[in-house]
Amino acid sequence: MAEHHVIPFSTYIKVFSALIGLTFLTVLTAKGMDLSPFNGAVAFIIAACKAGLVMAIFMHLKYDAKSNSMIIFGSFGFVMLLFIFCVLDIYTRIPVESTL
Amino acid sequence: MSTGKLDKKNGEFAHHFNDAEHEYVSSKEGVWIFLTSEILMFGALFVGYFIYSNLYPEVFEVGSQSTDWRLGFTNTIVLLASSLTMALGIYYCQKNDKKKAVMNLAATVVCGAIFMIVKYFEYSHKIHEGWLPGQWFHGDTQGIENLPLYFSFYFMMTGLHGIHVLAGMGLVTWVAIRANRGEFGPHYYTPVEGVGLFWHLIDLIWIFLFPLLYLV
Protein backbone atom coordinates (compact mmCIF):
# COMPACT_ATOMS: atom_id res chain seq x y z
CA MET A 1 0.00 0.00 0.00
CA ALA A 2 1.30 3.44 -0.90
CA GLU A 3 2.23 5.84 1.86
CA HIS A 4 -0.62 8.21 2.66
CA HIS A 5 -0.60 11.88 3.38
CA VAL A 6 0.59 12.16 6.97
CA ILE A 7 -0.83 15.20 8.77
CA PRO A 8 2.02 16.82 10.77
CA PHE A 9 2.03 16.45 14.57
CA SER A 10 1.90 20.25 15.01
CA THR A 11 -1.38 20.41 13.05
CA TYR A 12 -3.00 17.92 15.44
CA ILE A 13 -1.89 20.00 18.43
CA LYS A 14 -3.15 23.23 16.84
CA VAL A 15 -6.54 21.68 16.05
CA PHE A 16 -6.81 20.29 19.59
CA SER A 17 -6.01 23.74 21.05
CA ALA A 18 -8.63 25.31 18.80
CA LEU A 19 -11.20 22.72 19.96
CA ILE A 20 -10.45 23.46 23.62
CA GLY A 21 -10.61 27.20 22.92
CA LEU A 22 -14.00 26.85 21.22
CA THR A 23 -15.29 24.78 24.15
CA PHE A 24 -14.35 27.61 26.54
CA LEU A 25 -15.97 30.08 24.13
CA THR A 26 -19.23 28.13 24.04
CA VAL A 27 -19.41 28.01 27.86
CA LEU A 28 -18.53 31.71 28.06
CA THR A 29 -21.22 32.75 25.58
CA ALA A 30 -23.86 30.46 27.08
CA LYS A 31 -23.18 31.12 30.78
CA GLY A 32 -21.37 34.47 30.90
CA MET A 33 -23.37 36.49 28.39
CA ASP A 34 -27.05 36.91 27.79
CA LEU A 35 -27.48 36.56 24.07
CA SER A 36 -31.09 35.43 24.15
CA PRO A 37 -32.84 34.67 21.89
CA PHE A 38 -29.65 33.68 20.05
CA ASN A 39 -28.16 31.54 22.85
CA GLY A 40 -29.03 28.30 21.09
CA ALA A 41 -27.95 29.47 17.65
CA VAL A 42 -24.54 30.70 18.91
CA ALA A 43 -23.89 27.43 20.79
CA PHE A 44 -24.75 25.36 17.72
CA ILE A 45 -22.69 27.46 15.32
CA ILE A 46 -19.68 26.94 17.62
CA ALA A 47 -20.48 23.19 17.81
CA ALA A 48 -20.64 23.05 13.99
CA CYS A 49 -17.19 24.71 13.78
CA LYS A 50 -15.79 22.13 16.22
CA ALA A 51 -17.39 19.29 14.26
CA GLY A 52 -15.88 20.66 11.04
CA LEU A 53 -12.38 20.70 12.56
CA VAL A 54 -12.73 17.13 13.88
CA MET A 55 -13.95 15.84 10.52
CA ALA A 56 -11.42 17.74 8.37
CA ILE A 57 -8.29 16.93 10.40
CA PHE A 58 -8.86 14.15 12.96
CA MET A 59 -10.97 12.13 10.52
CA HIS A 60 -8.65 13.08 7.60
CA LEU A 61 -11.55 14.16 5.35
CA LYS A 62 -9.58 17.15 4.04
CA TYR A 63 -7.00 14.86 2.42
CA ASP A 64 -9.34 11.95 1.73
CA ALA A 65 -11.31 10.80 -1.32
CA LYS A 66 -14.13 13.27 -2.01
CA SER A 67 -16.62 10.37 -2.04
CA ASN A 68 -16.26 10.03 1.75
CA SER A 69 -17.17 13.71 2.25
CA MET A 70 -20.14 13.22 -0.05
CA ILE A 71 -21.32 10.19 1.93
CA ILE A 72 -21.20 11.96 5.27
CA PHE A 73 -22.65 15.28 4.10
CA GLY A 74 -25.36 13.29 2.32
CA SER A 75 -26.37 11.85 5.69
CA PHE A 76 -26.55 15.38 7.19
CA GLY A 77 -28.79 16.30 4.24
CA PHE A 78 -31.14 13.43 5.04
CA VAL A 79 -31.34 14.47 8.71
CA MET A 80 -32.28 17.97 7.49
CA LEU A 81 -35.00 16.44 5.25
CA LEU A 82 -36.39 14.59 8.26
CA PHE A 83 -36.34 17.84 10.24
CA ILE A 84 -37.99 19.91 7.49
CA PHE A 85 -40.83 17.44 6.86
CA CYS A 86 -41.52 16.93 10.58
CA VAL A 87 -41.66 20.72 11.10
CA LEU A 88 -43.90 21.19 8.04
CA ASP A 89 -46.26 18.55 9.38
CA ILE A 90 -46.43 19.65 13.00
CA TYR A 91 -46.69 23.42 12.48
CA THR A 92 -49.28 23.33 9.70
CA ARG A 93 -51.83 21.25 11.59
CA ILE A 94 -55.19 22.83 12.30
CA PRO A 95 -56.53 22.07 15.80
CA VAL A 96 -59.80 20.12 15.91
CA GLU A 97 -61.56 22.95 17.77
CA SER A 98 -60.51 25.49 15.13
CA THR A 99 -63.28 27.42 13.39
CA LEU A 100 -61.35 27.61 10.11
CA MET B 1 -3.50 -19.23 -3.92
CA SER B 2 -2.34 -18.94 -0.35
CA THR B 3 -4.67 -20.34 2.29
CA GLY B 4 -2.88 -18.91 5.35
CA LYS B 5 -3.46 -15.58 7.01
CA LEU B 6 -2.58 -12.66 4.78
CA ASP B 7 0.56 -10.72 5.65
CA LYS B 8 -1.12 -7.36 5.10
CA LYS B 9 1.66 -5.44 6.81
CA ASN B 10 3.94 -6.45 3.96
CA GLY B 11 1.56 -5.62 1.15
CA GLU B 12 -0.58 -8.76 0.81
CA PHE B 13 -4.28 -8.15 0.15
CA ALA B 14 -7.52 -10.08 -0.23
CA HIS B 15 -7.89 -11.54 -3.75
CA HIS B 16 -11.05 -9.60 -4.66
CA PHE B 17 -9.17 -6.27 -4.57
CA ASN B 18 -6.89 -4.86 -7.26
CA ASP B 19 -4.16 -3.94 -4.80
CA ALA B 20 -3.59 -3.10 -1.13
CA GLU B 21 -4.49 0.56 -1.69
CA HIS B 22 -7.83 -0.49 -3.20
CA GLU B 23 -8.52 -2.65 -0.12
CA TYR B 24 -7.65 0.26 2.23
CA VAL B 25 -9.86 2.78 0.38
CA SER B 26 -12.79 0.34 0.15
CA SER B 27 -12.58 -0.57 3.85
CA LYS B 28 -12.54 3.08 4.83
CA GLU B 29 -15.49 3.90 2.59
CA GLY B 30 -17.38 1.05 4.27
CA VAL B 31 -16.73 2.63 7.68
CA TRP B 32 -17.97 6.02 6.41
CA ILE B 33 -21.18 4.42 5.13
CA PHE B 34 -21.65 2.81 8.56
CA LEU B 35 -21.13 6.24 10.18
CA THR B 36 -23.98 7.67 8.08
CA SER B 37 -26.34 5.12 9.67
CA GLU B 38 -25.12 6.33 13.08
CA ILE B 39 -25.77 9.96 12.12
CA LEU B 40 -29.27 9.09 10.91
CA MET B 41 -30.01 7.27 14.20
CA PHE B 42 -28.78 10.13 16.40
CA GLY B 43 -30.22 12.65 13.93
CA ALA B 44 -33.74 11.34 14.56
CA LEU B 45 -33.23 11.90 18.32
CA PHE B 46 -31.92 15.44 17.73
CA VAL B 47 -34.90 16.27 15.49
CA GLY B 48 -37.25 14.89 18.17
CA TYR B 49 -35.50 16.97 20.84
CA PHE B 50 -35.77 20.18 18.79
CA ILE B 51 -39.46 19.71 18.06
CA TYR B 52 -40.51 18.70 21.58
CA SER B 53 -38.42 21.44 23.18
CA ASN B 54 -40.27 23.88 20.92
CA LEU B 55 -43.70 22.43 21.74
CA TYR B 56 -43.02 22.26 25.52
CA PRO B 57 -40.38 24.92 26.27
CA GLU B 58 -41.09 24.95 30.05
CA VAL B 59 -40.43 21.18 30.30
CA PHE B 60 -36.99 21.55 28.72
CA GLU B 61 -36.15 24.73 30.62
CA VAL B 62 -36.81 23.15 34.02
CA GLY B 63 -35.45 19.75 32.93
CA SER B 64 -32.12 21.15 31.73
CA GLN B 65 -31.56 22.73 35.16
CA SER B 66 -30.97 19.17 36.41
CA THR B 67 -27.70 18.95 34.44
CA ASP B 68 -24.49 20.42 35.80
CA TRP B 69 -22.61 22.16 32.97
CA ARG B 70 -19.28 21.74 34.82
CA LEU B 71 -19.56 17.94 34.55
CA GLY B 72 -20.56 18.21 30.89
CA PHE B 73 -17.65 20.59 30.29
CA THR B 74 -15.21 18.15 31.95
CA ASN B 75 -16.49 15.32 29.78
CA THR B 76 -16.20 17.47 26.65
CA ILE B 77 -12.52 18.18 27.40
CA VAL B 78 -11.92 14.49 28.19
CA LEU B 79 -13.49 13.34 24.90
CA LEU B 80 -11.62 16.00 22.87
CA ALA B 81 -8.37 14.80 24.46
CA SER B 82 -9.28 11.21 23.60
CA SER B 83 -9.88 12.26 19.99
CA LEU B 84 -6.41 13.80 19.91
CA THR B 85 -4.77 10.65 21.31
CA MET B 86 -6.76 8.50 18.83
CA ALA B 87 -5.55 10.65 15.92
CA LEU B 88 -2.00 10.44 17.29
CA GLY B 89 -2.35 6.64 17.58
CA ILE B 90 -2.90 6.55 13.81
CA TYR B 91 -0.13 9.13 13.28
CA TYR B 92 2.41 6.94 15.10
CA CYS B 93 1.29 3.87 13.13
CA GLN B 94 2.00 5.89 9.97
CA LYS B 95 5.40 6.82 11.45
CA ASN B 96 6.06 3.16 12.38
CA ASP B 97 6.52 4.01 16.09
CA LYS B 98 4.83 1.04 17.75
CA LYS B 99 5.44 2.10 21.36
CA LYS B 100 3.96 5.59 21.01
CA ALA B 101 1.03 4.25 18.95
CA VAL B 102 0.11 1.77 21.70
CA MET B 103 0.56 4.45 24.40
CA ASN B 104 -1.79 6.84 22.60
CA LEU B 105 -4.39 4.14 21.98
CA ALA B 106 -4.24 3.16 25.66
CA ALA B 107 -4.68 6.84 26.63
CA THR B 108 -7.80 6.91 24.42
CA VAL B 109 -9.30 3.99 26.36
CA VAL B 110 -8.43 5.69 29.69
CA CYS B 111 -10.19 8.90 28.55
CA GLY B 112 -13.23 6.84 27.57
CA ALA B 113 -13.23 5.29 31.06
CA ILE B 114 -12.99 8.73 32.73
CA PHE B 115 -15.94 9.87 30.60
CA MET B 116 -18.02 6.89 31.74
CA ILE B 117 -17.10 7.44 35.42
CA VAL B 118 -18.30 11.07 35.25
CA LYS B 119 -21.45 9.81 33.50
CA TYR B 120 -21.93 7.29 36.33
CA PHE B 121 -21.96 10.11 38.92
CA GLU B 122 -24.41 12.13 36.83
CA TYR B 123 -26.73 9.15 36.36
CA SER B 124 -26.65 8.05 40.01
CA HIS B 125 -27.55 11.61 41.10
CA LYS B 126 -30.55 11.66 38.73
CA ILE B 127 -31.66 8.17 39.73
CA HIS B 128 -31.38 9.17 43.41
CA GLU B 129 -33.61 12.22 42.80
CA GLY B 130 -36.12 10.08 40.91
CA TRP B 131 -35.53 12.04 37.69
CA LEU B 132 -36.19 9.09 35.43
CA PRO B 133 -37.79 8.74 31.98
CA GLY B 134 -41.53 8.40 31.44
CA GLN B 135 -43.43 6.15 33.84
CA TRP B 136 -40.41 5.60 36.10
CA PHE B 137 -40.23 9.27 37.08
CA HIS B 138 -40.92 9.71 40.79
CA GLY B 139 -39.16 12.99 41.59
CA ASP B 140 -40.56 16.48 42.13
CA THR B 141 -42.28 17.63 38.92
CA GLN B 142 -42.08 21.28 40.15
CA GLY B 143 -45.62 21.81 38.87
CA ILE B 144 -44.73 20.83 35.32
CA GLU B 145 -46.91 17.97 34.16
CA ASN B 146 -44.72 16.65 31.32
CA LEU B 147 -41.34 16.97 33.06
CA PRO B 148 -40.53 13.22 32.62
CA LEU B 149 -40.41 13.91 28.85
CA TYR B 150 -37.11 15.76 29.30
CA PHE B 151 -35.58 12.78 31.09
CA SER B 152 -36.78 10.39 28.38
CA PHE B 153 -34.71 12.42 25.91
CA TYR B 154 -31.81 12.87 28.32
CA PHE B 155 -31.42 9.18 29.15
CA MET B 156 -32.08 7.99 25.58
CA MET B 157 -29.54 10.35 24.01
CA THR B 158 -26.78 10.10 26.61
CA GLY B 159 -27.47 6.37 27.12
CA LEU B 160 -27.15 5.58 23.42
CA HIS B 161 -24.03 7.73 23.32
CA GLY B 162 -22.65 5.97 26.43
CA ILE B 163 -23.17 2.54 24.82
CA HIS B 164 -21.16 3.84 21.85
CA VAL B 165 -18.37 4.98 24.18
CA LEU B 166 -18.24 1.49 25.76
CA ALA B 167 -18.24 -0.19 22.32
CA GLY B 168 -15.55 2.26 21.17
CA MET B 169 -13.40 1.47 24.23
CA GLY B 170 -13.62 -2.23 23.34
CA LEU B 171 -12.65 -1.57 19.72
CA VAL B 172 -9.73 0.72 20.63
CA THR B 173 -8.49 -1.94 23.10
CA TRP B 174 -8.64 -4.48 20.27
CA VAL B 175 -6.53 -2.36 17.88
CA ALA B 176 -4.16 -1.44 20.72
CA ILE B 177 -3.51 -5.17 21.38
CA ARG B 178 -2.95 -5.76 17.67
CA ALA B 179 -0.66 -2.72 17.45
CA ASN B 180 1.29 -4.05 20.41
CA ARG B 181 1.78 -7.35 18.51
CA GLY B 182 3.38 -5.28 15.75
CA GLU B 183 0.65 -5.99 13.20
CA PHE B 184 0.52 -2.41 11.90
CA GLY B 185 2.98 -0.19 10.07
CA PRO B 186 3.06 2.69 7.59
CA HIS B 187 1.74 0.40 4.84
CA TYR B 188 -1.05 -1.25 6.82
CA TYR B 189 -3.10 0.36 9.58
CA THR B 190 -6.64 0.02 8.16
CA PRO B 191 -8.26 -1.29 11.40
CA VAL B 192 -6.77 1.58 13.44
CA GLU B 193 -8.07 4.10 10.89
CA GLY B 194 -11.55 2.53 10.87
CA VAL B 195 -11.83 2.35 14.67
CA GLY B 196 -10.47 5.90 14.79
CA LEU B 197 -13.28 7.14 12.54
CA PHE B 198 -15.83 5.50 14.85
CA TRP B 199 -14.21 7.05 17.94
CA HIS B 200 -14.19 10.53 16.36
CA LEU B 201 -17.89 10.12 15.54
CA ILE B 202 -18.57 9.52 19.25
CA ASP B 203 -16.72 12.76 19.96
CA LEU B 204 -18.65 14.52 17.19
CA ILE B 205 -22.02 13.51 18.67
CA TRP B 206 -20.94 14.68 22.13
CA ILE B 207 -19.88 18.05 20.65
CA PHE B 208 -23.59 18.58 19.81
CA LEU B 209 -25.01 16.89 22.92
CA PHE B 210 -23.02 19.13 25.28
CA PRO B 211 -24.62 22.49 24.30
CA LEU B 212 -28.00 20.82 23.80
CA LEU B 213 -28.26 19.20 27.24
CA TYR B 214 -26.03 21.37 29.42
CA LEU B 215 -25.93 24.91 28.06
CA VAL B 216 -29.00 25.98 26.09
Interface residues (C-beta under 8 A of the other chain):
Chain A: M1 A2 E3 H4 V6 I7 F9 Y12 I13 F16 L19 I20 T23 T26 V27 A30 K31 N39 G40 A43 F44 I46 A47 K50 A51 V54 M55 I57 F58 M59 H60 D64 A65 S67 N68 I71 I72 G74 S75 F76 F78 V79 L82 F83 C86 V87 I90
Chain B: G11 F13 D19 A20 E21 E23 Y24 V25 K28 E29 W32 I33 L35 T36 S37 I39 L40 G43 A44 F46 V47 F50 I51 L55 W69 F73 T76 I77 L80 A81 S83 L84 M86 A87 L88 Y91 Q94 K95 P186 H187 Y188 E193 G196 L197 H200 D203 L204 I207 F208 F210 P211 L215 V216
